[in-house]
Amino acid sequence: MIPEIGQFALALALAIALVQSVLPILGASRGDLVWMRSARASALAQLVFIGIAFAALMRSFTVSDFTVRNVVENSHSLKPMLFKIAGTWGSHEGSLLLWVLILAAFGAGVALLGTNIPDALKARTLSVQAWISTGFLSFLLLTSNPFERVFPPPPDGNDLNPLLQDVGLAMHPPLLYFGYVGFSIVFSFAVAALIEGRVDAAWARWVRPWTLAAWMSLTAGIALGSWWAYYELGWGGWWFWDPVENVSFMPWLLGTALLHSAIVTEKRDAFKSWTILLAILTFSLSLLGTFIVRSGLLTSVHAFAVDPERGLYILGLLGLSIGGSLTLYAWRAPSMEGGGLFAPISREGGLLINNLLLVVATGTVLVGTLYPLFTEALADQKISVGPPFFNASFIPIMLPLLMIMAVGPFLSWKRADLKGVFQRLRFVALLSGLAALAVWYLTEGGPALAYLSIAIATWLLLATLREWATRIRLFDVPFAQAFRRARNLPRAAHGMTLAHAGLAVAVFGFVGSSAWKSEEIVFVQPGAEIAIAGFDVRFDGVEQLQGPNYTADRGTLVVMRDGAFITILYPERRSYPVAQSTTTESAIRSTLAGDLYASLAEPAAEGAAQSGAWTLRILYEPLVNFIWIGSALLVLGGGLSLSDRRLRVGAPRRSATLKPQATPAE
Amino acid sequence: MLWIIFASLALLAAICLLLPLRSLRSDISGRTEGSVSILSDQLQEVRADAERGLITKEEARAALIEIKRRILSLERKSQHAEPARSARSSGIVVWATALMVPLAAGALYMQLGSPDLPSLAFAEREAERNQQVEITGLTERLLARLQSDPGGGPTEGWMLLGQTYMRMGRYRDAVSAMENVTERPDATSAILSQYAEAMIAVDDGIVTPAARKAIAAARDMDPSNPAATYYEAIALNQAGDSEAAHDLLTGRLGTATGPAPWMEAFIAQANRIGETLGRDLVSLATFAPTVNRDTPGPTAADLAASADMSEQDRSAFVRSMVTRLAERLQDEPNDLDGWMRLGNAYRVLGEMEKARAAYAAAERLTESLPSGDPRVQRIRQALTELRS
């Protein structure tokens, strides 16, 4: 019965989405308030019904109701409860249900929290959101019904891919989707603004919290995904330029550009049509990502759905939404008024370069991601574009971006004094050079680019802190006064400092763990010792263990340094009999300075397991944890900015009381 | 219960859709006022920043002037704006959607849903699992007995074990059970085709060379074996020869006499393959129009007609019918139902020897039937009665 309730709730949600697609937007053009306000109720109702459907599916998973096909295919009665719950969104159907749930959540969020947004804009935005919702709900119900039933039920389920049985992964898709799908509402705002023909400072501010929320979730999602790859896959890397990673990274790059260009629209009434275009493109890339992953175009760990019919449906949706919105843009954008003027050297100029670099970087990733697909489709040639391409094309774009990023916050609006800024940053530049020299002294060789990157990351970190110190006049005035100034500073300013510093910290991690990584792949007998990055690792053999739904080979590695005991590492290889697959559980000793990472590969040869000989992979990755710390700072900075009081201002009802104060006296 | 919940959900949806009617008399929040209030807020910020010394006096002055200019231009434009109105008709539309949404959702649900299926949590299926355990226990005992049998275990025993494994979804075990008897001299065509089916199940529907060999052997023994023919067609299709696969399926269907349970699967498969080839669809009616229309035999109507005849005439009539049937069966020896009718007719006529022969011919054909087919039981019973 429960699955049927979910099914009916989903049908209701689709019907409501259809009404919401039409009524509010018609109301906005006819000036009919009742129709406009209907958006609010239907957006909330959509969330409620999709929520009921999601809960019904989740309940089917938690009690292992094998009359639901989706549960049969993606769960097992013996699975730990956490992963039964995560199984809800582990499959193609479930993850799409989560997709529409988040879509509805953002719609309902605007309906509920966007009290300061004028009725007409809100109505149009929510109608556009409902178009997307209608597209995906119909996709779900017609091609990927999560509530398809089986009767009589099979005795037990077919398990979830054990590789996906990991806490990091259980949380990764929801967060990633929050970001991905969150940009839908920004897209809806942009399309609504195009229909309305009006983009101004107020529009930019109404959209800002939603952009920030989506950006934060996407940042967290990507970081968690990379963290998962690092800890679970056992390859010892945190980013592989895998297409599935790329498709989440592209919306992030463009979303970051959007976040910055919207500031110019808000503060200076400029970059309007550019901001709109970015909003459209960001979500288009999210859709492209959904298409690439969900259509099974790729065969990688993530792409577990392989079905051309579904692919064509998403491709249709993709073409309709991207083509439609860009046509609308081409038609309406030229009529938008230009905004404030500015000199090349100014805050606007800096943000413009930031935007250009980010867009070029996105283009690079896009080419690298799609090129293999095109050659395969057109020339029937399977090629892969790997890290060398991305390292050679992406990094040279990012380094100038990081350099300018340090300077940007010092520049004033309209026109700025670059010479003055450099004068203030002389000391920072000196320290950055010294930092690179110090690293050069401490390490035994490394690529020149790595030393340059260290210098640039230091430059960014120190300049960002310097800017913050200037704002609160730290060291110029007594400490208590500086502290008071810091408290008076808008939270968005603190947010920027945190996020920029976070990126600098993450860059240290990127550079350290790629340029100075040590790796040993060895064939060992018990008792063998391996020396790596100053550690001595002794292999004490492998024993068999029994887990809840797997059996494991567990190796014991004793780690010493200069004769002193440090720790014992237990890497495992697990095999899951029901799913007939194996996973690698790496053992990691994690410190701020770096991670010592050990994983157990297959027994060295047939019969070698009896003699106790195994292949071991041991890595030392310096500074790798800085990546996650930096990512956390980025998210924290976004959150701080989101909590800024100003994002809640702009309720029309308050305008009456504000106006007298605001009327100019001169 | 389910329908009550559905009704409440539908009601909830309708109420949600009616909620906006509350705003029939409220004021619209205008775009201009919204923009002005944000700009006013910006003015205050700039002033505050200037007071705190975050920006210089000149910067503040320039920013203030710019923002004020924007406010003024906004207010100039807004004088043309029309106030919002809500006509009575808009309420009617809202009521209509509140009615339509539950109906549309209901219609969609009827297409997709299965309201009669209960939910069955894993924990509630204790009894079923116990039964499963019992079956598993029985199969284990059967396996042990067959393995300990010095003669290698009877062929039927191994096949029963294999079929049980198949039903349990343990295809690999089914293959190893059947493997014990496929090389024996008493391995029939049906045994070989079941063995092939098990191997195909292990490989998720792929016909491997080993399975193909078993199919070929089964077809050598009995070219009409439907299961072997079916999997041969699948193999041909998987090898890319869809034409041959389609022809094989429709060819076998063409030789069928009267409806049989295997025909549905043949027709579905033939249509699946035919679709990619652009062939016309086939249906059961093409191959098995109605029972007995052109398969002569003593039907109910014939027997009713004979009731009006004299004893002698009747006997002669029945005999002529039976002779015609027997002649036809010489040409079409695979008509199971025909053999059964013939056997029954001979029994009625008191010719026990011939009846036994007809039933024996029928029994040979039952090997390709699923074991649950009621005809198997009827034939066995008839043979037992005739032997006594």
Interface residues (C-beta under 8 A of the other chain):
Chain A: M1 I2 P3 E4 I5 Q7 F8 A9 A11 L12 L14 A15 I16 L18 V19 L23 G27 G31 D32 L33 V34 W35 M36 R37 S38 R40 A41 S42 L44 A45 V48 F49 I52 S60 V63 S64 D65 F66 T67 S77 N116 I117 P118 D119 A120 L121 L141 N145 F147 R149 F151 P153 P154 P155 D156 E196 R198 D200 A201 A202 W203 R205 W206 K267 D269 G340 S412 W413 K414 R471 R473 R485 N488 L489 P490 R646 V649 G650 A651 P652 R653 R654 S655 L658 K659 Q661 A662 P664
Chain B: M1 L2 I5 F6 L9 A10 L12 A13 C16 L17 L19 P20 L21 S23 L24 S26 I28 S29 G30 R31 E33 G34 S35 V36 S37 I38 L39 S40 D41 Q42 L43 Q44 E45 R52 G53 L54 I55 E59 A62 A63 L64 E66 K68 R70 I71 E82 P83 A84 R85 S86 A87 S90 G91 V93 V94 T97 M100 V101 P102 A104 A105 G106 L108 Y109 L112 G113 S114 P115 L117 P118 S119 L120 A121 F122 A123 R125 E128 R129 Q132 G169
